[in-house]
Amino acid sequence: SLSLDADDDRGLDAFTEAVTDVVQENADMTALITKGMTDLYRNSDEEMIDSAYVDNFLNTWLLNRLGSNVLLKQYLAVVSPTEFGFGVHNEQTGEGIVDPECDVARLCRETARSVGQMCKK
């Protein structure tokens, strides 16, 4: 079992290893799920599985997949930026994906406001 006690680096190491395994072992999952749903649709009666069902399933699955990947890769980038090839954001060079100075709440508010304005047009 994983222990995430702040004083126990072994728990954090085990968690990081588990996250790394999930990211690496599931790298081809999108192609596999897409192929599986395509095969299911092509080989089934349209009354049982129609294109709307396939679209809804894939949209839901892909959104969940995207969200999970963002969170997992963000964690790996923060916990070990050089090992996972992401790097901490360097303001001078513009390299890296993690900006420790980023105000995520402000960014989300601005994005929501911007999207809301686009929807009103």
Biopython code that builds the backbone (N, CA, C, O; Angstrom):
import numpy as np
from Bio.PDB.StructureBuilder import StructureBuilder

atoms = [
    (1, "SER", "N", (0.843, -1.183, 0.000)),
    (1, "SER", "CA", (0.000, 0.000, 0.000)),
    (1, "SER", "C", (0.881, 1.235, 0.000)),
    (1, "SER", "O", (1.989, 1.228, 0.535)),
    (2, "LEU", "N", (0.366, 2.302, -0.612)),
    (2, "LEU", "CA", (1.114, 3.541, -0.699)),
    (2, "LEU", "C", (0.862, 4.402, 0.523)),
    (2, "LEU", "O", (-0.283, 4.600, 0.929)),
    (3, "SER", "N", (1.931, 4.909, 1.105)),
    (3, "SER", "CA", (1.825, 5.845, 2.214)),
    (3, "SER", "C", (2.387, 7.166, 1.736)),
    (3, "SER", "O", (3.532, 7.228, 1.287)),
    (4, "LEU", "N", (1.596, 8.224, 1.828)),
    (4, "LEU", "CA", (2.068, 9.527, 1.380)),
    (4, "LEU", "C", (2.378, 10.431, 2.563)),
    (4, "LEU", "O", (2.129, 11.636, 2.519)),
    (5, "ASP", "N", (2.925, 9.840, 3.622)),
    (5, "ASP", "CA", (3.352, 10.591, 4.786)),
    (5, "ASP", "C", (4.464, 11.545, 4.366)),
    (5, "ASP", "O", (5.425, 11.131, 3.717)),
    (6, "ALA", "N", (4.339, 12.820, 4.731)),
    (6, "ALA", "CA", (5.306, 13.837, 4.330)),
    (6, "ALA", "C", (6.724, 13.520, 4.812)),
    (6, "ALA", "O", (7.702, 13.978, 4.221)),
    (7, "ASP", "N", (6.830, 12.742, 5.877)),
    (7, "ASP", "CA", (8.153, 12.405, 6.408)),
    (7, "ASP", "C", (8.700, 11.105, 5.838)),
    (7, "ASP", "O", (9.774, 10.664, 6.246)),
    (8, "ASP", "N", (7.997, 10.486, 4.914)),
    (8, "ASP", "CA", (8.393, 9.183, 4.379)),
    (8, "ASP", "C", (8.580, 9.295, 2.864)),
    (8, "ASP", "O", (7.611, 9.232, 2.107)),
    (9, "ASP", "N", (9.832, 9.461, 2.429)),
    (9, "ASP", "CA", (10.127, 9.566, 1.001)),
    (9, "ASP", "C", (9.801, 8.289, 0.240)),
    (9, "ASP", "O", (9.559, 8.335, -0.966)),
    (10, "ARG", "N", (9.792, 7.144, 0.932)),
    (10, "ARG", "CA", (9.484, 5.879, 0.260)),
    (10, "ARG", "C", (8.071, 5.899, -0.316)),
    (10, "ARG", "O", (7.841, 5.384, -1.410)),
    (11, "GLY", "N", (7.127, 6.488, 0.410)),
    (11, "GLY", "CA", (5.751, 6.572, -0.074)),
    (11, "GLY", "C", (5.659, 7.434, -1.317)),
    (11, "GLY", "O", (4.961, 7.094, -2.272)),
    (12, "LEU", "N", (6.368, 8.550, -1.301)),
    (12, "LEU", "CA", (6.375, 9.439, -2.462)),
    (12, "LEU", "C", (7.067, 8.774, -3.647)),
    (12, "LEU", "O", (6.617, 8.902, -4.785)),
    (13, "ASP", "N", (8.153, 8.072, -3.382)),
    (13, "ASP", "CA", (8.850, 7.354, -4.453)),
    (13, "ASP", "C", (7.960, 6.273, -5.058)),
    (13, "ASP", "O", (7.933, 6.097, -6.277)),
    (14, "ALA", "N", (7.237, 5.554, -4.214)),
    (14, "ALA", "CA", (6.345, 4.496, -4.694)),
    (14, "ALA", "C", (5.199, 5.102, -5.515)),
    (14, "ALA", "O", (4.807, 4.549, -6.543)),
    (15, "PHE", "N", (4.669, 6.234, -5.056)),
    (15, "PHE", "CA", (3.590, 6.896, -5.788)),
    (15, "PHE", "C", (4.098, 7.381, -7.142)),
    (15, "PHE", "O", (3.432, 7.194, -8.160)),
    (16, "THR", "N", (5.268, 7.999, -7.154)),
    (16, "THR", "CA", (5.854, 8.491, -8.409)),
    (16, "THR", "C", (6.101, 7.340, -9.372)),
    (16, "THR", "O", (5.870, 7.475, -10.574)),
    (17, "GLU", "N", (6.567, 6.208, -8.854)),
    (17, "GLU", "CA", (6.783, 5.034, -9.691)),
    (17, "GLU", "C", (5.455, 4.534, -10.275)),
    (17, "GLU", "O", (5.382, 4.162, -11.446)),
    (18, "ALA", "N", (4.410, 4.534, -9.442)),
    (18, "ALA", "CA", (3.093, 4.095, -9.912)),
    (18, "ALA", "C", (2.564, 5.027, -10.998)),
    (18, "ALA", "O", (2.017, 4.562, -11.998)),
    (19, "VAL", "N", (2.720, 6.328, -10.816)),
    (19, "VAL", "CA", (2.275, 7.301, -11.821)),
    (19, "VAL", "C", (3.061, 7.107, -13.114)),
    (19, "VAL", "O", (2.486, 7.125, -14.202)),
    (20, "THR", "N", (4.356, 6.925, -12.996)),
    (20, "THR", "CA", (5.203, 6.694, -14.170)),
    (20, "THR", "C", (4.752, 5.449, -14.923)),
    (20, "THR", "O", (4.666, 5.461, -16.151)),
    (21, "ASP", "N", (4.465, 4.380, -14.195)),
    (21, "ASP", "CA", (3.992, 3.139, -14.827)),
    (21, "ASP", "C", (2.680, 3.366, -15.564)),
    (21, "ASP", "O", (2.514, 2.894, -16.689)),
    (22, "VAL", "N", (1.752, 4.081, -14.949)),
    (22, "VAL", "CA", (0.458, 4.343, -15.585)),
    (22, "VAL", "C", (0.655, 5.118, -16.879)),
    (22, "VAL", "O", (0.061, 4.776, -17.902)),
    (23, "VAL", "N", (1.483, 6.160, -16.847)),
    (23, "VAL", "CA", (1.719, 6.976, -18.042)),
    (23, "VAL", "C", (2.370, 6.144, -19.144)),
    (23, "VAL", "O", (1.940, 6.195, -20.296)),
    (24, "GLN", "N", (3.392, 5.388, -18.802)),
    (24, "GLN", "CA", (4.121, 4.618, -19.810)),
    (24, "GLN", "C", (3.316, 3.434, -20.340)),
    (24, "GLN", "O", (3.297, 3.192, -21.547)),
    (25, "GLU", "N", (2.654, 2.699, -19.456)),
    (25, "GLU", "CA", (1.941, 1.495, -19.871)),
    (25, "GLU", "C", (0.671, 1.806, -20.660)),
    (25, "GLU", "O", (0.177, 0.948, -21.391)),
    (26, "ASN", "N", (0.144, 3.007, -20.527)),
    (26, "ASN", "CA", (-1.094, 3.364, -21.206)),
    (26, "ASN", "C", (-0.869, 4.322, -22.371)),
    (26, "ASN", "O", (-1.810, 4.964, -22.837)),
    (27, "ALA", "N", (0.355, 4.419, -22.837)),
    (27, "ALA", "CA", (0.678, 5.363, -23.906)),
    (27, "ALA", "C", (-0.097, 5.080, -25.196)),
    (27, "ALA", "O", (-0.444, 6.013, -25.920)),
    (28, "ASP", "N", (-0.368, 3.822, -25.487)),
    (28, "ASP", "CA", (-1.059, 3.457, -26.730)),
    (28, "ASP", "C", (-2.561, 3.240, -26.536)),
    (28, "ASP", "O", (-3.240, 2.760, -27.444)),
    (29, "MET", "N", (-3.074, 3.589, -25.370)),
    (29, "MET", "CA", (-4.466, 3.289, -25.050)),
    (29, "MET", "C", (-5.461, 4.023, -25.953)),
    (29, "MET", "O", (-6.495, 3.453, -26.304)),
    (30, "THR", "N", (-5.182, 5.254, -26.333)),
    (30, "THR", "CA", (-6.118, 6.002, -27.179)),
    (30, "THR", "C", (-6.320, 5.299, -28.511)),
    (30, "THR", "O", (-7.454, 5.147, -28.965)),
    (31, "ALA", "N", (-5.247, 4.872, -29.137)),
    (31, "ALA", "CA", (-5.358, 4.165, -30.410)),
    (31, "ALA", "C", (-6.102, 2.841, -30.224)),
    (31, "ALA", "O", (-6.915, 2.467, -31.069)),
    (32, "LEU", "N", (-5.836, 2.140, -29.142)),
    (32, "LEU", "CA", (-6.485, 0.862, -28.877)),
    (32, "LEU", "C", (-7.994, 1.035, -28.665)),
    (32, "LEU", "O", (-8.787, 0.291, -29.241)),
    (33, "ILE", "N", (-8.387, 1.998, -27.854)),
    (33, "ILE", "CA", (-9.807, 2.236, -27.593)),
    (33, "ILE", "C", (-10.514, 2.683, -28.873)),
    (33, "ILE", "O", (-11.617, 2.220, -29.165)),
    (34, "THR", "N", (-9.889, 3.571, -29.632)),
    (34, "THR", "CA", (-10.492, 4.048, -30.883)),
    (34, "THR", "C", (-10.684, 2.899, -31.863)),
    (34, "THR", "O", (-11.743, 2.775, -32.478)),
    (35, "LYS", "N", (-9.669, 2.065, -32.010)),
    (35, "LYS", "CA", (-9.786, 0.913, -32.907)),
    (35, "LYS", "C", (-10.864, -0.050, -32.422)),
    (35, "LYS", "O", (-11.644, -0.570, -33.219)),
    (36, "GLY", "N", (-10.903, -0.282, -31.122)),
    (36, "GLY", "CA", (-11.907, -1.177, -30.561)),
    (36, "GLY", "C", (-13.324, -0.680, -30.796)),
    (36, "GLY", "O", (-14.203, -1.463, -31.156)),
    (37, "MET", "N", (-13.554, 0.608, -30.598)),
    (37, "MET", "CA", (-14.891, 1.163, -30.826)),
    (37, "MET", "C", (-15.242, 1.149, -32.312)),
    (37, "MET", "O", (-16.391, 0.900, -32.677)),
    (38, "THR", "N", (-14.270, 1.411, -33.157)),
    (38, "THR", "CA", (-14.513, 1.349, -34.605)),
    (38, "THR", "C", (-14.893, -0.066, -35.020)),
    (38, "THR", "O", (-15.851, -0.256, -35.768)),
    (39, "ASP", "N", (-14.155, -1.052, -34.542)),
    (39, "ASP", "CA", (-14.463, -2.452, -34.855)),
    (39, "ASP", "C", (-15.832, -2.848, -34.310)),
    (39, "ASP", "O", (-16.599, -3.530, -34.989)),
    (40, "LEU", "N", (-16.139, -2.423, -33.089)),
    (40, "LEU", "CA", (-17.434, -2.731, -32.490)),
    (40, "LEU", "C", (-18.566, -2.146, -33.327)),
    (40, "LEU", "O", (-19.563, -2.820, -33.585)),
    (41, "TYR", "N", (-18.416, -0.909, -33.748)),
    (41, "TYR", "CA", (-19.442, -0.239, -34.551)),
    (41, "TYR", "C", (-19.629, -0.935, -35.900)),
    (41, "TYR", "O", (-20.754, -1.180, -36.335)),
    (42, "ARG", "N", (-18.519, -1.244, -36.544)),
    (42, "ARG", "CA", (-18.589, -1.882, -37.872)),
    (42, "ARG", "C", (-19.163, -3.297, -37.826)),
    (42, "ARG", "O", (-19.784, -3.746, -38.789)),
    (43, "ASN", "N", (-18.960, -3.996, -36.716)),
    (43, "ASN", "CA", (-19.362, -5.403, -36.630)),
    (43, "ASN", "C", (-20.642, -5.630, -35.830)),
    (43, "ASN", "O", (-20.979, -6.772, -35.519)),
    (44, "SER", "N", (-21.351, -4.565, -35.497)),
    (44, "SER", "CA", (-22.578, -4.750, -34.720)),
    (44, "SER", "C", (-23.774, -4.191, -35.469)),
    (44, "SER", "O", (-23.642, -3.417, -36.417)),
    (45, "ASP", "N", (-24.920, -4.601, -35.021)),
    (45, "ASP", "CA", (-26.178, -4.122, -35.564)),
    (45, "ASP", "C", (-26.346, -2.657, -35.145)),
    (45, "ASP", "O", (-26.168, -2.322, -33.974)),
    (46, "GLU", "N", (-26.689, -1.783, -36.103)),
    (46, "GLU", "CA", (-26.799, -0.350, -35.796)),
    (46, "GLU", "C", (-27.894, -0.062, -34.780)),
    (46, "GLU", "O", (-27.874, 0.985, -34.133)),
    (47, "GLU", "N", (-28.854, -0.981, -34.629)),
    (47, "GLU", "CA", (-29.878, -0.781, -33.602)),
    (47, "GLU", "C", (-29.293, -0.941, -32.204)),
    (47, "GLU", "O", (-29.808, -0.365, -31.245)),
    (48, "MET", "N", (-28.225, -1.717, -32.084)),
    (48, "MET", "CA", (-27.590, -1.908, -30.778)),
    (48, "MET", "C", (-26.547, -0.824, -30.511)),
    (48, "MET", "O", (-26.526, -0.224, -29.437)),
    (49, "ILE", "N", (-25.690, -0.581, -31.492)),
    (49, "ILE", "CA", (-24.617, 0.399, -31.320)),
    (49, "ILE", "C", (-24.630, 1.312, -32.539)),
    (49, "ILE", "O", (-24.227, 0.915, -33.632)),
    (50, "ASP", "N", (-25.098, 2.541, -32.338)),
    (50, "ASP", "CA", (-25.144, 3.486, -33.447)),
    (50, "ASP", "C", (-24.010, 4.499, -33.327)),
    (50, "ASP", "O", (-23.267, 4.502, -32.345)),
    (51, "SER", "N", (-23.890, 5.347, -34.324)),
    (51, "SER", "CA", (-22.780, 6.314, -34.346)),
    (51, "SER", "C", (-22.874, 7.307, -33.188)),
    (51, "SER", "O", (-21.846, 7.769, -32.694)),
    (52, "ALA", "N", (-24.083, 7.641, -32.750)),
    (52, "ALA", "CA", (-24.234, 8.560, -31.615)),
    (52, "ALA", "C", (-23.650, 7.947, -30.340)),
    (52, "ALA", "O", (-23.010, 8.641, -29.549)),
    (53, "TYR", "N", (-23.873, 6.651, -30.147)),
    (53, "TYR", "CA", (-23.316, 5.966, -28.984)),
    (53, "TYR", "C", (-21.783, 5.989, -29.039)),
    (53, "TYR", "O", (-21.122, 6.296, -28.047)),
    (54, "VAL", "N", (-21.238, 5.665, -30.198)),
    (54, "VAL", "CA", (-19.781, 5.638, -30.371)),
    (54, "VAL", "C", (-19.204, 7.034, -30.142)),
    (54, "VAL", "O", (-18.208, 7.189, -29.434)),
    (55, "ASP", "N", (-19.830, 8.049, -30.742)),
    (55, "ASP", "CA", (-19.355, 9.432, -30.560)),
    (55, "ASP", "C", (-19.379, 9.835, -29.094)),
    (55, "ASP", "O", (-18.410, 10.403, -28.589)),
    (56, "ASN", "N", (-20.476, 9.546, -28.410)),
    (56, "ASN", "CA", (-20.598, 9.910, -26.999)),
    (56, "ASN", "C", (-19.555, 9.179, -26.156)),
    (56, "ASN", "O", (-18.904, 9.785, -25.305)),
    (57, "PHE", "N", (-19.399, 7.886, -26.393)),
    (57, "PHE", "CA", (-18.412, 7.112, -25.641)),
    (57, "PHE", "C", (-17.011, 7.669, -25.843)),
    (57, "PHE", "O", (-16.289, 7.918, -24.877)),
    (58, "LEU", "N", (-16.625, 7.866, -27.116)),
    (58, "LEU", "CA", (-15.265, 8.348, -27.396)),
    (58, "LEU", "C", (-15.050, 9.766, -26.880)),
    (58, "LEU", "O", (-13.976, 10.067, -26.359)),
    (59, "ASN", "N", (-16.040, 10.643, -27.011)),
    (59, "ASN", "CA", (-15.900, 12.007, -26.482)),
    (59, "ASN", "C", (-15.680, 11.988, -24.977)),
    (59, "ASN", "O", (-14.791, 12.665, -24.460)),
    (60, "THR", "N", (-16.493, 11.212, -24.283)),
    (60, "THR", "CA", (-16.364, 11.124, -22.823)),
    (60, "THR", "C", (-15.024, 10.509, -22.431)),
    (60, "THR", "O", (-14.328, 11.020, -21.555)),
    (61, "TRP", "N", (-14.677, 9.419, -23.083)),
    (61, "TRP", "CA", (-13.425, 8.740, -22.747)),
    (61, "TRP", "C", (-12.216, 9.630, -23.034)),
    (61, "TRP", "O", (-11.298, 9.719, -22.218)),
    (62, "LEU", "N", (-12.219, 10.288, -24.197)),
    (62, "LEU", "CA", (-11.073, 11.123, -24.560)),
    (62, "LEU", "C", (-10.932, 12.334, -23.638)),
    (62, "LEU", "O", (-9.812, 12.724, -23.307)),
    (63, "LEU", "N", (-12.042, 12.930, -23.220)),
    (63, "LEU", "CA", (-11.956, 14.042, -22.269)),
    (63, "LEU", "C", (-11.388, 13.578, -20.933)),
    (63, "LEU", "O", (-10.555, 14.262, -20.338)),
    (64, "ASN", "N", (-11.838, 12.413, -20.460)),
    (64, "ASN", "CA", (-11.279, 11.865, -19.222)),
    (64, "ASN", "C", (-9.801, 11.539, -19.387)),
    (64, "ASN", "O", (-8.999, 11.797, -18.490)),
    (65, "ARG", "N", (-9.451, 10.983, -20.510)),
    (65, "ARG", "CA", (-8.060, 10.623, -20.802)),
    (65, "ARG", "C", (-7.173, 11.870, -20.817)),
    (65, "ARG", "O", (-6.091, 11.886, -20.230)),
    (66, "LEU", "N", (-7.649, 12.901, -21.492)),
    (66, "LEU", "CA", (-6.886, 14.152, -21.565)),
    (66, "LEU", "C", (-6.675, 14.741, -20.173)),
    (66, "LEU", "O", (-5.563, 15.133, -19.818)),
    (67, "GLY", "N", (-7.741, 14.798, -19.397)),
    (67, "GLY", "CA", (-7.622, 15.340, -18.041)),
    (67, "GLY", "C", (-6.663, 14.540, -17.182)),
    (67, "GLY", "O", (-5.847, 15.108, -16.457)),
    (68, "SER", "N", (-6.760, 13.223, -17.262)),
    (68, "SER", "CA", (-5.868, 12.370, -16.480)),
    (68, "SER", "C", (-4.417, 12.544, -16.907)),
    (68, "SER", "O", (-3.524, 12.648, -16.067)),
    (69, "ASN", "N", (-4.187, 12.575, -18.217)),
    (69, "ASN", "CA", (-2.819, 12.744, -18.707)),
    (69, "ASN", "C", (-2.223, 14.075, -18.279)),
    (69, "ASN", "O", (-1.056, 14.138, -17.893)),
    (70, "VAL", "N", (-3.007, 15.125, -18.345)),
    (70, "VAL", "CA", (-2.510, 16.446, -17.925)),
    (70, "VAL", "C", (-2.096, 16.396, -16.462)),
    (70, "VAL", "O", (-1.006, 16.847, -16.107)),
    (71, "LEU", "N", (-2.959, 15.851, -15.614)),
    (71, "LEU", "CA", (-2.641, 15.793, -14.186)),
    (71, "LEU", "C", (-1.428, 14.910, -13.902)),
    (71, "LEU", "O", (-0.544, 15.300, -13.140)),
    (72, "LEU", "N", (-1.381, 13.730, -14.506)),
    (72, "LEU", "CA", (-0.268, 12.816, -14.253)),
    (72, "LEU", "C", (1.056, 13.387, -14.761)),
    (72, "LEU", "O", (2.072, 13.317, -14.069)),
    (73, "LYS", "N", (1.044, 13.946, -15.957)),
    (73, "LYS", "CA", (2.288, 14.486, -16.512)),
    (73, "LYS", "C", (2.709, 15.766, -15.799)),
    (73, "LYS", "O", (3.902, 16.043, -15.681)),
    (74, "GLN", "N", (1.751, 16.541, -15.327)),
    (74, "GLN", "CA", (2.088, 17.728, -14.532)),
    (74, "GLN", "C", (2.767, 17.296, -13.240)),
    (74, "GLN", "O", (3.761, 17.891, -12.824)),
    (75, "TYR", "N", (2.226, 16.261, -12.609)),
    (75, "TYR", "CA", (2.845, 15.748, -11.386)),
    (75, "TYR", "C", (4.284, 15.310, -11.656)),
    (75, "TYR", "O", (5.196, 15.675, -10.914)),
    (76, "LEU", "N", (4.485, 14.531, -12.716)),
    (76, "LEU", "CA", (5.835, 14.058, -13.029)),
    (76, "LEU", "C", (6.772, 15.223, -13.349)),
    (76, "LEU", "O", (7.943, 15.206, -12.970)),
    (77, "ALA", "N", (6.257, 16.226, -14.042)),
    (77, "ALA", "CA", (7.089, 17.377, -14.382)),
    (77, "ALA", "C", (7.516, 18.138, -13.135)),
    (77, "ALA", "O", (8.630, 18.657, -13.070)),
    (78, "VAL", "N", (6.633, 18.203, -12.151)),
    (78, "VAL", "CA", (6.956, 18.930, -10.918)),
    (78, "VAL", "C", (7.892, 18.123, -10.025)),
    (78, "VAL", "O", (8.846, 18.667, -9.470)),
    (79, "VAL", "N", (7.619, 16.823, -9.885)),
    (79, "VAL", "CA", (8.396, 16.013, -8.955)),
    (79, "VAL", "C", (9.802, 15.723, -9.478)),
    (79, "VAL", "O", (10.741, 15.587, -8.694)),
    (80, "SER", "N", (9.947, 15.628, -10.795)),
    (80, "SER", "CA", (11.258, 15.325, -11.359)),
    (80, "SER", "C", (11.355, 15.905, -12.769)),
    (80, "SER", "O", (11.269, 15.167, -13.751)),
    (81, "PRO", "N", (11.533, 17.212, -12.872)),
    (81, "PRO", "CA", (11.465, 17.881, -14.168)),
    (81, "PRO", "C", (12.466, 17.397, -15.209)),
    (81, "PRO", "O", (12.119, 17.297, -16.386)),
    (82, "THR", "N", (13.677, 17.100, -14.815)),
    (82, "THR", "CA", (14.667, 16.709, -15.819)),
    (82, "THR", "C", (14.518, 15.257, -16.245)),
    (82, "THR", "O", (14.742, 14.925, -17.409)),
    (83, "GLU", "N", (14.141, 14.389, -15.309)),
    (83, "GLU", "CA", (14.017, 12.964, -15.627)),
    (83, "GLU", "C", (12.926, 12.699, -16.654)),
    (83, "GLU", "O", (13.062, 11.805, -17.488)),
    (84, "PHE", "N", (11.843, 13.472, -16.599)),
    (84, "PHE", "CA", (10.720, 13.215, -17.481)),
    (84, "PHE", "C", (10.710, 14.125, -18.699)),
    (84, "PHE", "O", (9.764, 14.104, -19.487)),
    (85, "GLY", "N", (11.754, 14.921, -18.855)),
    (85, "GLY", "CA", (11.928, 15.684, -20.079)),
    (85, "GLY", "C", (11.003, 16.874, -20.247)),
    (85, "GLY", "O", (10.902, 17.424, -21.344)),
    (86, "PHE", "N", (10.332, 17.280, -19.190)),
    (86, "PHE", "CA", (9.419, 18.410, -19.320)),
    (86, "PHE", "C", (10.102, 19.708, -18.914)),
    (86, "PHE", "O", (10.032, 20.710, -19.626)),
    (87, "GLY", "N", (10.750, 19.680, -17.784)),
    (87, "GLY", "CA", (11.479, 20.841, -17.304)),
    (87, "GLY", "C", (10.598, 21.902, -16.676)),
    (87, "GLY", "O", (9.441, 22.085, -17.056)),
    (88, "VAL", "N", (11.164, 22.589, -15.717)),
    (88, "VAL", "CA", (10.490, 23.719, -15.092)),
    (88, "VAL", "C", (10.611, 24.903, -16.032)),
    (88, "VAL", "O", (11.650, 25.105, -16.660)),
    (89, "HIS", "N", (9.551, 25.679, -16.125)),
    (89, "HIS", "CA", (9.525, 26.814, -17.043)),
    (89, "HIS", "C", (10.654, 27.789, -16.717)),
    (89, "HIS", "O", (10.827, 28.198, -15.569)),
    (90, "ASN", "N", (11.412, 28.151, -17.736)),
    (90, "ASN", "CA", (12.487, 29.124, -17.600)),
    (90, "ASN", "C", (12.043, 30.396, -18.316)),
    (90, "ASN", "O", (11.923, 30.416, -19.541)),
    (91, "GLU", "N", (11.802, 31.449, -17.551)),
    (91, "GLU", "CA", (11.273, 32.703, -18.105)),
    (91, "GLU", "C", (12.203, 33.284, -19.171)),
    (91, "GLU", "O", (11.729, 33.852, -20.155)),
    (92, "GLN", "N", (13.508, 33.152, -18.990)),
    (92, "GLN", "CA", (14.459, 33.732, -19.938)),
    (92, "GLN", "C", (14.492, 32.987, -21.262)),
    (92, "GLN", "O", (14.569, 33.604, -22.324)),
    (93, "THR", "N", (14.433, 31.654, -21.203)),
    (93, "THR", "CA", (14.529, 30.877, -22.441)),
    (93, "THR", "C", (13.168, 30.467, -22.983)),
    (93, "THR", "O", (13.048, 30.105, -24.154)),
    (94, "GLY", "N", (12.133, 30.524, -22.133)),
    (94, "GLY", "CA", (10.809, 30.090, -22.559)),
    (94, "GLY", "C", (10.654, 28.581, -22.592)),
    (94, "GLY", "O", (9.637, 28.084, -23.076)),
    (95, "GLU", "N", (11.632, 27.839, -22.094)),
    (95, "GLU", "CA", (11.581, 26.377, -22.108)),
    (95, "GLU", "C", (10.845, 25.846, -20.881)),
    (95, "GLU", "O", (10.769, 26.512, -19.848)),
    (96, "GLY", "N", (10.315, 24.659, -21.012)),
    (96, "GLY", "CA", (9.669, 23.982, -19.892)),
    (96, "GLY", "C", (8.173, 24.222, -19.863)),
    (96, "GLY", "O", (7.679, 25.192, -20.436)),
    (97, "ILE", "N", (7.443, 23.321, -19.183)),
    (97, "ILE", "CA", (5.992, 23.459, -19.130)),
    (97, "ILE", "C", (5.485, 23.865, -17.754)),
    (97, "ILE", "O", (4.327, 24.267, -17.635)),
    (98, "VAL", "N", (6.289, 23.779, -16.733)),
    (98, "VAL", "CA", (5.841, 24.104, -15.390)),
    (98, "VAL", "C", (6.318, 25.502, -15.036)),
    (98, "VAL", "O", (7.518, 25.763, -14.950)),
    (99, "ASP", "N", (5.363, 26.393, -14.832)),
    (99, "ASP", "CA", (5.682, 27.757, -14.413)),
    (99, "ASP", "C", (5.273, 27.897, -12.954)),
    (99, "ASP", "O", (4.087, 28.057, -12.666)),
    (100, "PRO", "N", (6.223, 27.840, -12.027)),
    (100, "PRO", "CA", (5.878, 27.890, -10.608)),
    (100, "PRO", "C", (5.244, 29.213, -10.188)),
    (100, "PRO", "O", (4.646, 29.298, -9.115)),
    (101, "GLU", "N", (5.365, 30.237, -11.015)),
    (101, "GLU", "CA", (4.780, 31.538, -10.707)),
    (101, "GLU", "C", (3.363, 31.690, -11.264)),
    (101, "GLU", "O", (2.712, 32.708, -11.030)),
    (102, "CYS", "N", (2.892, 30.701, -11.987)),
    (102, "CYS", "CA", (1.575, 30.770, -12.624)),
    (102, "CYS", "C", (0.467, 30.797, -11.576)),
    (102, "CYS", "O", (0.447, 29.970, -10.665)),
    (103, "ASP", "N", (-0.447, 31.743, -11.709)),
    (103, "ASP", "CA", (-1.628, 31.824, -10.853)),
    (103, "ASP", "C", (-2.744, 31.073, -11.571)),
    (103, "ASP", "O", (-3.450, 31.647, -12.400)),
    (104, "VAL", "N", (-2.901, 29.800, -11.254)),
    (104, "VAL", "CA", (-3.837, 28.930, -11.961)),
    (104, "VAL", "C", (-5.273, 29.428, -11.812)),
    (104, "VAL", "O", (-6.037, 29.407, -12.777)),
    (105, "ALA", "N", (-5.645, 29.873, -10.616)),
    (105, "ALA", "CA", (-7.018, 30.355, -10.405)),
    (105, "ALA", "C", (-7.298, 31.567, -11.294)),
    (105, "ALA", "O", (-8.369, 31.655, -11.894)),
    (106, "ARG", "N", (-6.355, 32.494, -11.384)),
    (106, "ARG", "CA", (-6.527, 33.672, -12.240)),
    (106, "ARG", "C", (-6.632, 33.255, -13.697)),
    (106, "ARG", "O", (-7.479, 33.761, -14.432)),
    (107, "LEU", "N", (-5.781, 32.339, -14.111)),
    (107, "LEU", "CA", (-5.795, 31.857, -15.489)),
    (107, "LEU", "C", (-7.132, 31.199, -15.831)),
    (107, "LEU", "O", (-7.664, 31.408, -16.921)),
    (108, "CYS", "N", (-7.673, 30.409, -14.909)),
    (108, "CYS", "CA", (-8.979, 29.764, -15.128)),
    (108, "CYS", "C", (-10.096, 30.808, -15.220)),
    (108, "CYS", "O", (-10.977, 30.700, -16.072)),
    (109, "ARG", "N", (-10.060, 31.820, -14.343)),
    (109, "ARG", "CA", (-11.079, 32.883, -14.399)),
    (109, "ARG", "C", (-11.022, 33.621, -15.727)),
    (109, "ARG", "O", (-12.056, 33.875, -16.345)),
    (110, "GLU", "N", (-9.825, 33.964, -16.163)),
    (110, "GLU", "CA", (-9.667, 34.678, -17.432)),
    (110, "GLU", "C", (-10.138, 33.821, -18.608)),
    (110, "GLU", "O", (-10.790, 34.323, -19.524)),
    (111, "THR", "N", (-9.811, 32.548, -18.581)),
    (111, "THR", "CA", (-10.232, 31.638, -19.653)),
    (111, "THR", "C", (-11.753, 31.505, -19.672)),
    (111, "THR", "O", (-12.369, 31.558, -20.737)),
    (112, "ALA", "N", (-12.357, 31.334, -18.498)),
    (112, "ALA", "CA", (-13.818, 31.204, -18.414)),
    (112, "ALA", "C", (-14.493, 32.477, -18.925)),
    (112, "ALA", "O", (-15.489, 32.402, -19.644)),
    (113, "ARG", "N", (-13.966, 33.627, -18.562)),
    (113, "ARG", "CA", (-14.525, 34.906, -19.021)),
    (113, "ARG", "C", (-14.404, 35.026, -20.539)),
    (113, "ARG", "O", (-15.345, 35.450, -21.209)),
    (114, "SER", "N", (-13.259, 34.655, -21.070)),
    (114, "SER", "CA", (-13.020, 34.730, -22.510)),
    (114, "SER", "C", (-13.945, 33.787, -23.283)),
    (114, "SER", "O", (-14.517, 34.170, -24.304)),
    (115, "VAL", "N", (-14.087, 32.559, -22.796)),
    (115, "VAL", "CA", (-14.963, 31.586, -23.451)),
    (115, "VAL", "C", (-16.415, 32.063, -23.362)),
    (115, "VAL", "O", (-17.175, 31.935, -24.322)),
    (116, "GLY", "N", (-16.789, 32.604, -22.223)),
    (116, "GLY", "CA", (-18.152, 33.140, -22.058)),
    (116, "GLY", "C", (-18.445, 34.244, -23.058)),
    (116, "GLY", "O", (-19.539, 34.304, -23.619)),
    (117, "GLN", "N", (-17.462, 35.126, -23.286)),
    (117, "GLN", "CA", (-17.642, 36.207, -24.264)),
    (117, "GLN", "C", (-17.759, 35.644, -25.680)),
    (117, "GLN", "O", (-18.554, 36.144, -26.477)),
    (118, "MET", "N", (-16.979, 34.611, -26.003)),
    (118, "MET", "CA", (-17.077, 33.999, -27.334)),
    (118, "MET", "C", (-18.440, 33.367, -27.537)),
    (118, "MET", "O", (-18.991, 33.423, -28.637)),
    (119, "CYS", "N", (-18.998, 32.759, -26.483)),
    (119, "CYS", "CA", (-20.294, 32.094, -26.614)),
    (119, "CYS", "C", (-21.423, 33.105, -26.812)),
    (119, "CYS", "O", (-22.435, 32.788, -27.438)),
    (120, "LYS", "N", (-21.257, 34.312, -26.286)),
    (120, "LYS", "CA", (-22.288, 35.348, -26.434)),
    (120, "LYS", "C", (-22.325, 35.938, -27.831)),
    (120, "LYS", "O", (-23.333, 36.519, -28.234)),
    (121, "LYS", "N", (-21.223, 35.794, -28.582)),
    (121, "LYS", "CA", (-21.154, 36.371, -29.937)),
    (121, "LYS", "C", (-21.939, 35.588, -30.931)),
    (121, "LYS", "O", (-21.978, 35.947, -32.108)),
]
sb = StructureBuilder()
sb.init_structure("model")
sb.init_model(0)
sb.init_chain("A")
sb.init_seg("    ")
for serial, (resi, resn, name, xyz) in enumerate(atoms, 1):
    if name == "N":
        sb.init_residue(resn, " ", resi, " ")
    sb.init_atom(name, np.array(xyz, "f"), 0.0, 1.0, " ", f" {name:<3s}", serial, name[0])
structure = sb.get_structure()
